[in-house]
Amino acid sequence: MLIGDVARRSGVSTRMLRHYDALGLVRPTGRTVGGYREYSAEDVRRIFHVESLRSLGLSLKQIGRALEDPAFTPSTLVSDLIRRTEDRLAREQELLERLHAIDASAPTDWQGVLRIVALMRELNSPSAARRQQAVLARPEDVPVSAELLVGAVLTESDPHVAGALRWALARSGGDGVATLYAGTHSRDADIRRRAVLAIAELPEAPGATAVLADALGDPDTTVRRHAALALGRQGEAAAVPTLVSMVVEGSNDVDAAEVLGTLSLDPRCTDWITTALVDELAAPTADSVTRIRLTQALVELAGTTAQEVLRQLAHDDDSAVALVASALVGVLKERSLEDQADEHS
């Protein structure tokens, strides 16, 4: 079979076939009387083998070795190809995400595109100070998509930069919650924590409350606590059990107690919260330090029931608890006198 016929049947150009011949990769078995290359069926089969290996990303040198060396084992080479392909796909995915972010920011000219690219570069800086400056110094007339900010929020580990990004996201006017929602279902607990903290600063956004309520069932304790504080500040009673647990465990217990106090202003929650704290006070596992935290939380609650409990605790068998309760009863009396004075002034 002459080179032209082989080219038509194999789809490999005559130029490439001559290149294969020059490299010794596929040499035609014979020559015609006129000196033209003449390929056998076995030569054509080898051409297809070469093309198959090229399709996997092998170089011509690697293909030659693979076809000629009987001791050649493909496992190492294939593993290297997998790694390089994964790296290439990761770079292409990064480029695709960058293009989506630019498109979502809707720049009106190339200067706008360049400003967004510059911001993206600064957000990827190894310097936390530069990342924070990029967020805070962004001109008001440079539109940035919520998608871009969300991507930065979910990956930012520095608390100061993260705070600046959440602030910028809250001011972006974009549908941040919709983009952050996927973050709350990430396998990475750190990403879920960042997502919930960001959503907490978007209380008016559609769907924010539902996403936070869903986060109360997260397997990660920190995610649940972030969601409970945010929901409690919005007046959502579903946060009460987690907030009480935070007081018991001593994790952000002061913040949790303040939020419980706010929730107790709702008559539907007052007795429920008081009862929950009292039950924890009576728990056999509650040590002195835990009971002191619970006692301090009671002073934040509305209603007379919590005040009565504090008066009883002033005579508690645990002297440390009794001392704290007595002091808090005194604080409540002073508040009452001040309120009466204000009423008569």
Number of C-alpha atoms within 10 A of each C-alpha: 16 15 19 14 13 21 16 11 10 13 11 16 14 15 11 11 20 17 14 18 14 11 13 11 21 20 19 22 12 14 13 10 7 6 8 12 18 18 20 14 11 11 17 18 13 16 19 15 14 21 16 13 16 14 10 12 15 18 13 16 10 13 18 17 14 18 14 10 9 8 8 12 10 10 9 10 14 14 11 12 15 14 12 13 14 12 12 12 12 12 12 12 12 12 12 12 15 16 14 14 21 23 13 16 20 14 17 9 8 9 11 18 19 13 18 23 16 13 19 20 12 18 23 15 14 9 11 19 12 15 25 20 15 21 21 14 8 15 10 7 7 16 19 27 22 25 22 23 24 23 17 20 25 23 14 21 14 12 11 13 23 23 16 18 26 26 16 19 28 23 11 15 12 18 17 25 26 17 17 26 18 12 23 25 14 13 9 11 18 18 22 25 24 25 31 28 22 25 28 26 15 22 18 12 17 13 15 23 21 10 20 28 18 13 22 22 12 19 10 15 15 17 24 24 24 23 28 29 27 24 24 22 18 17 18 16 19 13 26 24 16 20 28 23 17 21 26 22 14 15 14 14 20 16 15 26 24 20 25 31 22 19 24 23 14 13 11 11 19 21 18 15 24 23 14 15 24 17 10 18 21 10 11 7 10 15 12 14 14 18 24 22 21 24 25 20 25 25 20 19 24 22 14 11 15 23 20 11 17 25 17 14 22 21 14 15 9 14 13 15 23 20 16 18 26 19 13 20 21 13 12 16 12 12 12 12 11 11 12 11 10 9 8 6 6
